[in-house]
Amino acid sequence: MSISFKNDNKTPLVVPPSVRRQARFKSGQELEFRASGGLIAIVPKLRAANNEYTPAQRRAIDAELREAEKGPFYGPFDTMDEMIADLKGRLAKPKRGENSRPHDEG
């Protein structure tokens, strides 16, 4: 759908109801306007993730992220084959103490 009009900078821009329906905007929905390179995009405003978790949950998530940032990290790899070879190599070498069975005595 395309609608044209002349912008005179005196009248506010109004999104016609037919365009709002086609974009599936709902009444009362918060919208965000983004302008770039002569284009204006109107998109539904996303909820802030800050309210999604309790402070205790957020602290636990942040602690896990800090721990994950310590590594280990692998790569970068130039090809998928290099990555697969690295994974297979690490899987083939069990860590010390892994896969050891206790001896049955008696």
Phi and psi restraints in degrees (range 20) as a CNS / XPLOR table:
assign (resid 1 and name C) (resid 2 and name N)
       (resid 2 and name CA) (resid 2 and name C) 1.0 -139.8 20.0 2
assign (resid 2 and name N) (resid 2 and name CA)
       (resid 2 and name C) (resid 3 and name N) 1.0 131.8 20.0 2
assign (resid 2 and name C) (resid 3 and name N)
       (resid 3 and name CA) (resid 3 and name C) 1.0 -128.6 20.0 2
assign (resid 3 and name N) (resid 3 and name CA)
       (resid 3 and name C) (resid 4 and name N) 1.0 134.4 20.0 2
assign (resid 3 and name C) (resid 4 and name N)
       (resid 4 and name CA) (resid 4 and name C) 1.0 -116.3 20.0 2
assign (resid 4 and name N) (resid 4 and name CA)
       (resid 4 and name C) (resid 5 and name N) 1.0 148.2 20.0 2
assign (resid 4 and name C) (resid 5 and name N)
       (resid 5 and name CA) (resid 5 and name C) 1.0 -158.7 20.0 2
assign (resid 5 and name N) (resid 5 and name CA)
       (resid 5 and name C) (resid 6 and name N) 1.0 166.3 20.0 2
assign (resid 5 and name C) (resid 6 and name N)
       (resid 6 and name CA) (resid 6 and name C) 1.0 -97.4 20.0 2
assign (resid 6 and name N) (resid 6 and name CA)
       (resid 6 and name C) (resid 7 and name N) 1.0 125.3 20.0 2
assign (resid 6 and name C) (resid 7 and name N)
       (resid 7 and name CA) (resid 7 and name C) 1.0 -83.4 20.0 2
assign (resid 7 and name N) (resid 7 and name CA)
       (resid 7 and name C) (resid 8 and name N) 1.0 117.4 20.0 2
assign (resid 7 and name C) (resid 8 and name N)
       (resid 8 and name CA) (resid 8 and name C) 1.0 -106.7 20.0 2
assign (resid 8 and name N) (resid 8 and name CA)
       (resid 8 and name C) (resid 9 and name N) 1.0 5.0 20.0 2
assign (resid 8 and name C) (resid 9 and name N)
       (resid 9 and name CA) (resid 9 and name C) 1.0 59.4 20.0 2
assign (resid 9 and name N) (resid 9 and name CA)
       (resid 9 and name C) (resid 10 and name N) 1.0 9.6 20.0 2
assign (resid 9 and name C) (resid 10 and name N)
       (resid 10 and name CA) (resid 10 and name C) 1.0 -106.1 20.0 2
assign (resid 10 and name N) (resid 10 and name CA)
       (resid 10 and name C) (resid 11 and name N) 1.0 -35.6 20.0 2
assign (resid 10 and name C) (resid 11 and name N)
       (resid 11 and name CA) (resid 11 and name C) 1.0 -98.3 20.0 2
assign (resid 11 and name N) (resid 11 and name CA)
       (resid 11 and name C) (resid 12 and name N) 1.0 132.4 20.0 2
assign (resid 11 and name C) (resid 12 and name N)
       (resid 12 and name CA) (resid 12 and name C) 1.0 -61.8 20.0 2
assign (resid 12 and name N) (resid 12 and name CA)
       (resid 12 and name C) (resid 13 and name N) 1.0 148.4 20.0 2
assign (resid 12 and name C) (resid 13 and name N)
       (resid 13 and name CA) (resid 13 and name C) 1.0 -72.8 20.0 2
assign (resid 13 and name N) (resid 13 and name CA)
       (resid 13 and name C) (resid 14 and name N) 1.0 133.3 20.0 2
assign (resid 13 and name C) (resid 14 and name N)
       (resid 14 and name CA) (resid 14 and name C) 1.0 -126.1 20.0 2
assign (resid 14 and name N) (resid 14 and name CA)
       (resid 14 and name C) (resid 15 and name N) 1.0 130.1 20.0 2
assign (resid 14 and name C) (resid 15 and name N)
       (resid 15 and name CA) (resid 15 and name C) 1.0 -84.5 20.0 2
assign (resid 15 and name N) (resid 15 and name CA)
       (resid 15 and name C) (resid 16 and name N) 1.0 118.2 20.0 2
assign (resid 15 and name C) (resid 16 and name N)
       (resid 16 and name CA) (resid 16 and name C) 1.0 -59.3 20.0 2
assign (resid 16 and name N) (resid 16 and name CA)
       (resid 16 and name C) (resid 17 and name N) 1.0 147.1 20.0 2
assign (resid 16 and name C) (resid 17 and name N)
       (resid 17 and name CA) (resid 17 and name C) 1.0 -54.7 20.0 2
assign (resid 17 and name N) (resid 17 and name CA)
       (resid 17 and name C) (resid 18 and name N) 1.0 -37.3 20.0 2
assign (resid 17 and name C) (resid 18 and name N)
       (resid 18 and name CA) (resid 18 and name C) 1.0 -63.9 20.0 2
assign (resid 18 and name N) (resid 18 and name CA)
       (resid 18 and name C) (resid 19 and name N) 1.0 -35.9 20.0 2
assign (resid 18 and name C) (resid 19 and name N)
       (resid 19 and name CA) (resid 19 and name C) 1.0 -71.6 20.0 2
assign (resid 19 and name N) (resid 19 and name CA)
       (resid 19 and name C) (resid 20 and name N) 1.0 -41.1 20.0 2
assign (resid 19 and name C) (resid 20 and name N)
       (resid 20 and name CA) (resid 20 and name C) 1.0 -61.9 20.0 2
assign (resid 20 and name N) (resid 20 and name CA)
       (resid 20 and name C) (resid 21 and name N) 1.0 -40.4 20.0 2
assign (resid 20 and name C) (resid 21 and name N)
       (resid 21 and name CA) (resid 21 and name C) 1.0 -63.7 20.0 2
assign (resid 21 and name N) (resid 21 and name CA)
       (resid 21 and name C) (resid 22 and name N) 1.0 -44.8 20.0 2
assign (resid 21 and name C) (resid 22 and name N)
       (resid 22 and name CA) (resid 22 and name C) 1.0 -63.2 20.0 2
assign (resid 22 and name N) (resid 22 and name CA)
       (resid 22 and name C) (resid 23 and name N) 1.0 -34.8 20.0 2
assign (resid 22 and name C) (resid 23 and name N)
       (resid 23 and name CA) (resid 23 and name C) 1.0 -79.6 20.0 2
assign (resid 23 and name N) (resid 23 and name CA)
       (resid 23 and name C) (resid 24 and name N) 1.0 -6.4 20.0 2
assign (resid 23 and name C) (resid 24 and name N)
       (resid 24 and name CA) (resid 24 and name C) 1.0 62.0 20.0 2
assign (resid 24 and name N) (resid 24 and name CA)
       (resid 24 and name C) (resid 25 and name N) 1.0 34.2 20.0 2
assign (resid 24 and name C) (resid 25 and name N)
       (resid 25 and name CA) (resid 25 and name C) 1.0 -75.7 20.0 2
assign (resid 25 and name N) (resid 25 and name CA)
       (resid 25 and name C) (resid 26 and name N) 1.0 139.3 20.0 2
assign (resid 25 and name C) (resid 26 and name N)
       (resid 26 and name CA) (resid 26 and name C) 1.0 -103.3 20.0 2
assign (resid 26 and name N) (resid 26 and name CA)
       (resid 26 and name C) (resid 27 and name N) 1.0 152.6 20.0 2
assign (resid 26 and name C) (resid 27 and name N)
       (resid 27 and name CA) (resid 27 and name C) 1.0 -61.2 20.0 2
assign (resid 27 and name N) (resid 27 and name CA)
       (resid 27 and name C) (resid 28 and name N) 1.0 132.5 20.0 2
assign (resid 27 and name C) (resid 28 and name N)
       (resid 28 and name CA) (resid 28 and name C) 1.0 85.3 20.0 2
assign (resid 28 and name N) (resid 28 and name CA)
       (resid 28 and name C) (resid 29 and name N) 1.0 -6.7 20.0 2
assign (resid 28 and name C) (resid 29 and name N)
       (resid 29 and name CA) (resid 29 and name C) 1.0 -70.8 20.0 2
assign (resid 29 and name N) (resid 29 and name CA)
       (resid 29 and name C) (resid 30 and name N) 1.0 137.9 20.0 2
assign (resid 29 and name C) (resid 30 and name N)
       (resid 30 and name CA) (resid 30 and name C) 1.0 -79.8 20.0 2
assign (resid 30 and name N) (resid 30 and name CA)
       (resid 30 and name C) (resid 31 and name N) 1.0 133.9 20.0 2
assign (resid 30 and name C) (resid 31 and name N)
       (resid 31 and name CA) (resid 31 and name C) 1.0 -119.2 20.0 2
assign (resid 31 and name N) (resid 31 and name CA)
       (resid 31 and name C) (resid 32 and name N) 1.0 152.8 20.0 2
assign (resid 31 and name C) (resid 32 and name N)
       (resid 32 and name CA) (resid 32 and name C) 1.0 -119.9 20.0 2
assign (resid 32 and name N) (resid 32 and name CA)
       (resid 32 and name C) (resid 33 and name N) 1.0 135.3 20.0 2
assign (resid 32 and name C) (resid 33 and name N)
       (resid 33 and name CA) (resid 33 and name C) 1.0 -104.4 20.0 2
assign (resid 33 and name N) (resid 33 and name CA)
       (resid 33 and name C) (resid 34 and name N) 1.0 128.2 20.0 2
assign (resid 33 and name C) (resid 34 and name N)
       (resid 34 and name CA) (resid 34 and name C) 1.0 -123.2 20.0 2
assign (resid 34 and name N) (resid 34 and name CA)
       (resid 34 and name C) (resid 35 and name N) 1.0 125.1 20.0 2
assign (resid 34 and name C) (resid 35 and name N)
       (resid 35 and name CA) (resid 35 and name C) 1.0 -113.6 20.0 2
assign (resid 35 and name N) (resid 35 and name CA)
       (resid 35 and name C) (resid 36 and name N) 1.0 133.5 20.0 2
assign (resid 35 and name C) (resid 36 and name N)
       (resid 36 and name CA) (resid 36 and name C) 1.0 -161.4 20.0 2
assign (resid 36 and name N) (resid 36 and name CA)
       (resid 36 and name C) (resid 37 and name N) 1.0 128.5 20.0 2
assign (resid 36 and name C) (resid 37 and name N)
       (resid 37 and name CA) (resid 37 and name C) 1.0 57.1 20.0 2
assign (resid 37 and name N) (resid 37 and name CA)
       (resid 37 and name C) (resid 38 and name N) 1.0 39.5 20.0 2
assign (resid 37 and name C) (resid 38 and name N)
       (resid 38 and name CA) (resid 38 and name C) 1.0 80.8 20.0 2
assign (resid 38 and name N) (resid 38 and name CA)
       (resid 38 and name C) (resid 39 and name N) 1.0 6.0 20.0 2
assign (resid 38 and name C) (resid 39 and name N)
       (resid 39 and name CA) (resid 39 and name C) 1.0 -116.2 20.0 2
assign (resid 39 and name N) (resid 39 and name CA)
       (resid 39 and name C) (resid 40 and name N) 1.0 147.4 20.0 2
assign (resid 39 and name C) (resid 40 and name N)
       (resid 40 and name CA) (resid 40 and name C) 1.0 -118.8 20.0 2
assign (resid 40 and name N) (resid 40 and name CA)
       (resid 40 and name C) (resid 41 and name N) 1.0 123.9 20.0 2
assign (resid 40 and name C) (resid 41 and name N)
       (resid 41 and name CA) (resid 41 and name C) 1.0 -108.4 20.0 2
assign (resid 41 and name N) (resid 41 and name CA)
       (resid 41 and name C) (resid 42 and name N) 1.0 133.7 20.0 2
assign (resid 41 and name C) (resid 42 and name N)
       (resid 42 and name CA) (resid 42 and name C) 1.0 -112.4 20.0 2
assign (resid 42 and name N) (resid 42 and name CA)
       (resid 42 and name C) (resid 43 and name N) 1.0 117.2 20.0 2
assign (resid 42 and name C) (resid 43 and name N)
       (resid 43 and name CA) (resid 43 and name C) 1.0 -130.2 20.0 2
assign (resid 43 and name N) (resid 43 and name CA)
       (resid 43 and name C) (resid 44 and name N) 1.0 151.9 20.0 2
assign (resid 43 and name C) (resid 44 and name N)
       (resid 44 and name CA) (resid 44 and name C) 1.0 -60.2 20.0 2
assign (resid 44 and name N) (resid 44 and name CA)
       (resid 44 and name C) (resid 45 and name N) 1.0 137.3 20.0 2
assign (resid 44 and name C) (resid 45 and name N)
       (resid 45 and name CA) (resid 45 and name C) 1.0 -76.4 20.0 2
assign (resid 45 and name N) (resid 45 and name CA)
       (resid 45 and name C) (resid 46 and name N) 1.0 129.5 20.0 2
assign (resid 45 and name C) (resid 46 and name N)
       (resid 46 and name CA) (resid 46 and name C) 1.0 -81.5 20.0 2
assign (resid 46 and name N) (resid 46 and name CA)
       (resid 46 and name C) (resid 47 and name N) 1.0 145.4 20.0 2
assign (resid 46 and name C) (resid 47 and name N)
       (resid 47 and name CA) (resid 47 and name C) 1.0 -68.4 20.0 2
assign (resid 47 and name N) (resid 47 and name CA)
       (resid 47 and name C) (resid 48 and name N) 1.0 147.2 20.0 2
assign (resid 47 and name C) (resid 48 and name N)
       (resid 48 and name CA) (resid 48 and name C) 1.0 -72.8 20.0 2
assign (resid 48 and name N) (resid 48 and name CA)
       (resid 48 and name C) (resid 49 and name N) 1.0 135.8 20.0 2
assign (resid 48 and name C) (resid 49 and name N)
       (resid 49 and name CA) (resid 49 and name C) 1.0 -72.7 20.0 2
assign (resid 49 and name N) (resid 49 and name CA)
       (resid 49 and name C) (resid 50 and name N) 1.0 -13.0 20.0 2
assign (resid 49 and name C) (resid 50 and name N)
       (resid 50 and name CA) (resid 50 and name C) 1.0 -60.7 20.0 2
assign (resid 50 and name N) (resid 50 and name CA)
       (resid 50 and name C) (resid 51 and name N) 1.0 -31.0 20.0 2
assign (resid 50 and name C) (resid 51 and name N)
       (resid 51 and name CA) (resid 51 and name C) 1.0 -88.3 20.0 2
assign (resid 51 and name N) (resid 51 and name CA)
       (resid 51 and name C) (resid 52 and name N) 1.0 -0.9 20.0 2
assign (resid 51 and name C) (resid 52 and name N)
       (resid 52 and name CA) (resid 52 and name C) 1.0 -79.1 20.0 2
assign (resid 52 and name N) (resid 52 and name CA)
       (resid 52 and name C) (resid 53 and name N) 1.0 -25.2 20.0 2
assign (resid 52 and name C) (resid 53 and name N)
       (resid 53 and name CA) (resid 53 and name C) 1.0 -126.0 20.0 2
assign (resid 53 and name N) (resid 53 and name CA)
       (resid 53 and name C) (resid 54 and name N) 1.0 152.7 20.0 2
assign (resid 53 and name C) (resid 54 and name N)
       (resid 54 and name CA) (resid 54 and name C) 1.0 -72.8 20.0 2
assign (resid 54 and name N) (resid 54 and name CA)
       (resid 54 and name C) (resid 55 and name N) 1.0 162.1 20.0 2
assign (resid 54 and name C) (resid 55 and name N)
       (resid 55 and name CA) (resid 55 and name C) 1.0 -57.2 20.0 2
assign (resid 55 and name N) (resid 55 and name CA)
       (resid 55 and name C) (resid 56 and name N) 1.0 -37.1 20.0 2
assign (resid 55 and name C) (resid 56 and name N)
       (resid 56 and name CA) (resid 56 and name C) 1.0 -66.3 20.0 2
assign (resid 56 and name N) (resid 56 and name CA)
       (resid 56 and name C) (resid 57 and name N) 1.0 -42.2 20.0 2
assign (resid 56 and name C) (resid 57 and name N)
       (resid 57 and name CA) (resid 57 and name C) 1.0 -63.7 20.0 2
assign (resid 57 and name N) (resid 57 and name CA)
       (resid 57 and name C) (resid 58 and name N) 1.0 -42.0 20.0 2
assign (resid 57 and name C) (resid 58 and name N)
       (resid 58 and name CA) (resid 58 and name C) 1.0 -62.5 20.0 2
assign (resid 58 and name N) (resid 58 and name CA)
       (resid 58 and name C) (resid 59 and name N) 1.0 -41.7 20.0 2
assign (resid 58 and name C) (resid 59 and name N)
       (resid 59 and name CA) (resid 59 and name C) 1.0 -62.4 20.0 2
assign (resid 59 and name N) (resid 59 and name CA)
       (resid 59 and name C) (resid 60 and name N) 1.0 -42.4 20.0 2
assign (resid 59 and name C) (resid 60 and name N)
       (resid 60 and name CA) (resid 60 and name C) 1.0 -63.9 20.0 2
assign (resid 60 and name N) (resid 60 and name CA)
       (resid 60 and name C) (resid 61 and name N) 1.0 -43.0 20.0 2
assign (resid 60 and name C) (resid 61 and name N)
       (resid 61 and name CA) (resid 61 and name C) 1.0 -63.8 20.0 2
assign (resid 61 and name N) (resid 61 and name CA)
       (resid 61 and name C) (resid 62 and name N) 1.0 -45.5 20.0 2
assign (resid 61 and name C) (resid 62 and name N)
       (resid 62 and name CA) (resid 62 and name C) 1.0 -62.1 20.0 2
assign (resid 62 and name N) (resid 62 and name CA)
       (resid 62 and name C) (resid 63 and name N) 1.0 -38.5 20.0 2
assign (resid 62 and name C) (resid 63 and name N)
       (resid 63 and name CA) (resid 63 and name C) 1.0 -64.6 20.0 2
assign (resid 63 and name N) (resid 63 and name CA)
       (resid 63 and name C) (resid 64 and name N) 1.0 -42.6 20.0 2
assign (resid 63 and name C) (resid 64 and name N)
       (resid 64 and name CA) (resid 64 and name C) 1.0 -63.9 20.0 2
assign (resid 64 and name N) (resid 64 and name CA)
       (resid 64 and name C) (resid 65 and name N) 1.0 -39.6 20.0 2
assign (resid 64 and name C) (resid 65 and name N)
       (resid 65 and name CA) (resid 65 and name C) 1.0 -65.2 20.0 2
assign (resid 65 and name N) (resid 65 and name CA)
       (resid 65 and name C) (resid 66 and name N) 1.0 -41.6 20.0 2
assign (resid 65 and name C) (resid 66 and name N)
       (resid 66 and name CA) (resid 66 and name C) 1.0 -61.3 20.0 2
assign (resid 66 and name N) (resid 66 and name CA)
       (resid 66 and name C) (resid 67 and name N) 1.0 -41.0 20.0 2
assign (resid 66 and name C) (resid 67 and name N)
       (resid 67 and name CA) (resid 67 and name C) 1.0 -65.1 20.0 2
assign (resid 67 and name N) (resid 67 and name CA)
       (resid 67 and name C) (resid 68 and name N) 1.0 -41.7 20.0 2
assign (resid 67 and name C) (resid 68 and name N)
       (resid 68 and name CA) (resid 68 and name C) 1.0 -66.0 20.0 2
assign (resid 68 and name N) (resid 68 and name CA)
       (resid 68 and name C) (resid 69 and name N) 1.0 -31.9 20.0 2
assign (resid 68 and name C) (resid 69 and name N)
       (resid 69 and name CA) (resid 69 and name C) 1.0 -68.9 20.0 2
assign (resid 69 and name N) (resid 69 and name CA)
       (resid 69 and name C) (resid 70 and name N) 1.0 -13.1 20.0 2
assign (resid 69 and name C) (resid 70 and name N)
       (resid 70 and name CA) (resid 70 and name C) 1.0 -75.7 20.0 2
assign (resid 70 and name N) (resid 70 and name CA)
       (resid 70 and name C) (resid 71 and name N) 1.0 -18.8 20.0 2
assign (resid 70 and name C) (resid 71 and name N)
       (resid 71 and name CA) (resid 71 and name C) 1.0 104.7 20.0 2
assign (resid 71 and name N) (resid 71 and name CA)
       (resid 71 and name C) (resid 72 and name N) 1.0 -169.9 20.0 2
assign (resid 71 and name C) (resid 72 and name N)
       (resid 72 and name CA) (resid 72 and name C) 1.0 -77.7 20.0 2
assign (resid 72 and name N) (resid 72 and name CA)
       (resid 72 and name C) (resid 73 and name N) 1.0 152.8 20.0 2
assign (resid 72 and name C) (resid 73 and name N)
       (resid 73 and name CA) (resid 73 and name C) 1.0 -117.5 20.0 2
assign (resid 73 and name N) (resid 73 and name CA)
       (resid 73 and name C) (resid 74 and name N) 1.0 147.9 20.0 2
assign (resid 73 and name C) (resid 74 and name N)
       (resid 74 and name CA) (resid 74 and name C) 1.0 -126.9 20.0 2
assign (resid 74 and name N) (resid 74 and name CA)
       (resid 74 and name C) (resid 75 and name N) 1.0 149.8 20.0 2
assign (resid 74 and name C) (resid 75 and name N)
       (resid 75 and name CA) (resid 75 and name C) 1.0 98.0 20.0 2
assign (resid 75 and name N) (resid 75 and name CA)
       (resid 75 and name C) (resid 76 and name N) 1.0 -167.7 20.0 2
assign (resid 75 and name C) (resid 76 and name N)
       (resid 76 and name CA) (resid 76 and name C) 1.0 -72.2 20.0 2
assign (resid 76 and name N) (resid 76 and name CA)
       (resid 76 and name C) (resid 77 and name N) 1.0 154.8 20.0 2
assign (resid 76 and name C) (resid 77 and name N)
       (resid 77 and name CA) (resid 77 and name C) 1.0 -112.8 20.0 2
assign (resid 77 and name N) (resid 77 and name CA)
       (resid 77 and name C) (resid 78 and name N) 1.0 142.2 20.0 2
assign (resid 77 and name C) (resid 78 and name N)
       (resid 78 and name CA) (resid 78 and name C) 1.0 -79.5 20.0 2
assign (resid 78 and name N) (resid 78 and name CA)
       (resid 78 and name C) (resid 79 and name N) 1.0 -28.5 20.0 2
assign (resid 78 and name C) (resid 79 and name N)
       (resid 79 and name CA) (resid 79 and name C) 1.0 -138.0 20.0 2
assign (resid 79 and name N) (resid 79 and name CA)
       (resid 79 and name C) (resid 80 and name N) 1.0 162.8 20.0 2
assign (resid 79 and name C) (resid 80 and name N)
       (resid 80 and name CA) (resid 80 and name C) 1.0 -64.1 20.0 2
assign (resid 80 and name N) (resid 80 and name CA)
       (resid 80 and name C) (resid 81 and name N) 1.0 -36.1 20.0 2
assign (resid 80 and name C) (resid 81 and name N)
       (resid 81 and name CA) (resid 81 and name C) 1.0 -61.5 20.0 2
assign (resid 81 and name N) (resid 81 and name CA)
       (resid 81 and name C) (resid 82 and name N) 1.0 -39.3 20.0 2
assign (resid 81 and name C) (resid 82 and name N)
       (resid 82 and name CA) (resid 82 and name C) 1.0 -62.5 20.0 2
assign (resid 82 and name N) (resid 82 and name CA)
       (resid 82 and name C) (resid 83 and name N) 1.0 -42.1 20.0 2
assign (resid 82 and name C) (resid 83 and name N)
       (resid 83 and name CA) (resid 83 and name C) 1.0 -64.4 20.0 2
assign (resid 83 and name N) (resid 83 and name CA)
       (resid 83 and name C) (resid 84 and name N) 1.0 -44.5 20.0 2
assign (resid 83 and name C) (resid 84 and name N)
       (resid 84 and name CA) (resid 84 and name C) 1.0 -63.6 20.0 2
assign (resid 84 and name N) (resid 84 and name CA)
       (resid 84 and name C) (resid 85 and name N) 1.0 -41.8 20.0 2
assign (resid 84 and name C) (resid 85 and name N)
       (resid 85 and name CA) (resid 85 and name C) 1.0 -62.2 20.0 2
assign (resid 85 and name N) (resid 85 and name CA)
       (resid 85 and name C) (resid 86 and name N) 1.0 -40.4 20.0 2
assign (resid 85 and name C) (resid 86 and name N)
       (resid 86 and name CA) (resid 86 and name C) 1.0 -63.5 20.0 2
assign (resid 86 and name N) (resid 86 and name CA)
       (resid 86 and name C) (resid 87 and name N) 1.0 -45.6 20.0 2
assign (resid 86 and name C) (resid 87 and name N)
       (resid 87 and name CA) (resid 87 and name C) 1.0 -60.7 20.0 2
assign (resid 87 and name N) (resid 87 and name CA)
       (resid 87 and name C) (resid 88 and name N) 1.0 -46.7 20.0 2
assign (resid 87 and name C) (resid 88 and name N)
       (resid 88 and name CA) (resid 88 and name C) 1.0 -62.0 20.0 2
assign (resid 88 and name N) (resid 88 and name CA)
       (resid 88 and name C) (resid 89 and name N) 1.0 -40.8 20.0 2
assign (resid 88 and name C) (resid 89 and name N)
       (resid 89 and name CA) (resid 89 and name C) 1.0 -62.4 20.0 2
assign (resid 89 and name N) (resid 89 and name CA)
       (resid 89 and name C) (resid 90 and name N) 1.0 -40.7 20.0 2
assign (resid 89 and name C) (resid 90 and name N)
       (resid 90 and name CA) (resid 90 and name C) 1.0 -72.4 20.0 2
assign (resid 90 and name N) (resid 90 and name CA)
       (resid 90 and name C) (resid 91 and name N) 1.0 -32.4 20.0 2
assign (resid 90 and name C) (resid 91 and name N)
       (resid 91 and name CA) (resid 91 and name C) 1.0 -71.1 20.0 2
assign (resid 91 and name N) (resid 91 and name CA)
       (resid 91 and name C) (resid 92 and name N) 1.0 -31.9 20.0 2
assign (resid 91 and name C) (resid 92 and name N)
       (resid 92 and name CA) (resid 92 and name C) 1.0 -74.0 20.0 2
assign (resid 92 and name N) (resid 92 and name CA)
       (resid 92 and name C) (resid 93 and name N) 1.0 -19.9 20.0 2
assign (resid 92 and name C) (resid 93 and name N)
       (resid 93 and name CA) (resid 93 and name C) 1.0 -107.2 20.0 2
assign (resid 93 and name N) (resid 93 and name CA)
       (resid 93 and name C) (resid 94 and name N) 1.0 96.1 20.0 2
assign (resid 93 and name C) (resid 94 and name N)
       (resid 94 and name CA) (resid 94 and name C) 1.0 -66.2 20.0 2
assign (resid 94 and name N) (resid 94 and name CA)
       (resid 94 and name C) (resid 95 and name N) 1.0 147.9 20.0 2
assign (resid 94 and name C) (resid 95 and name N)
       (resid 95 and name CA) (resid 95 and name C) 1.0 -68.1 20.0 2
assign (resid 95 and name N) (resid 95 and name CA)
       (resid 95 and name C) (resid 96 and name N) 1.0 156.7 20.0 2
assign (resid 95 and name C) (resid 96 and name N)
       (resid 96 and name CA) (resid 96 and name C) 1.0 -57.6 20.0 2
assign (resid 96 and name N) (resid 96 and name CA)
       (resid 96 and name C) (resid 97 and name N) 1.0 129.7 20.0 2
assign (resid 96 and name C) (resid 97 and name N)
       (resid 97 and name CA) (resid 97 and name C) 1.0 92.4 20.0 2
assign (resid 97 and name N) (resid 97 and name CA)
       (resid 97 and name C) (resid 98 and name N) 1.0 -14.0 20.0 2
assign (resid 97 and name C) (resid 98 and name N)
       (resid 98 and name CA) (resid 98 and name C) 1.0 -80.0 20.0 2
assign (resid 98 and name N) (resid 98 and name CA)
       (resid 98 and name C) (resid 99 and name N) 1.0 153.3 20.0 2
assign (resid 98 and name C) (resid 99 and name N)
       (resid 99 and name CA) (resid 99 and name C) 1.0 60.9 20.0 2
assign (resid 99 and name N) (resid 99 and name CA)
       (resid 99 and name C) (resid 100 and name N) 1.0 17.9 20.0 2
assign (resid 99 and name C) (resid 100 and name N)
       (resid 100 and name CA) (resid 100 and name C) 1.0 -94.6 20.0 2
assign (resid 100 and name N) (resid 100 and name CA)
       (resid 100 and name C) (resid 101 and name N) 1.0 138.1 20.0 2
assign (resid 100 and name C) (resid 101 and name N)
       (resid 101 and name CA) (resid 101 and name C) 1.0 -106.4 20.0 2
assign (resid 101 and name N) (resid 101 and name CA)
       (resid 101 and name C) (resid 102 and name N) 1.0 141.5 20.0 2
assign (resid 101 and name C) (resid 102 and name N)
       (resid 102 and name CA) (resid 102 and name C) 1.0 -67.9 20.0 2
assign (resid 102 and name N) (resid 102 and name CA)
       (resid 102 and name C) (resid 103 and name N) 1.0 145.2 20.0 2
assign (resid 102 and name C) (resid 103 and name N)
       (resid 103 and name CA) (resid 103 and name C) 1.0 -76.5 20.0 2
assign (resid 103 and name N) (resid 103 and name CA)
       (resid 103 and name C) (resid 104 and name N) 1.0 137.3 20.0 2
assign (resid 103 and name C) (resid 104 and name N)
       (resid 104 and name CA) (resid 104 and name C) 1.0 -81.9 20.0 2
assign (resid 104 and name N) (resid 104 and name CA)
       (resid 104 and name C) (resid 105 and name N) 1.0 120.6 20.0 2
assign (resid 104 and name C) (resid 105 and name N)
       (resid 105 and name CA) (resid 105 and name C) 1.0 -114.6 20.0 2
assign (resid 105 and name N) (resid 105 and name CA)
       (resid 105 and name C) (resid 106 and name N) 1.0 128.9 20.0 2
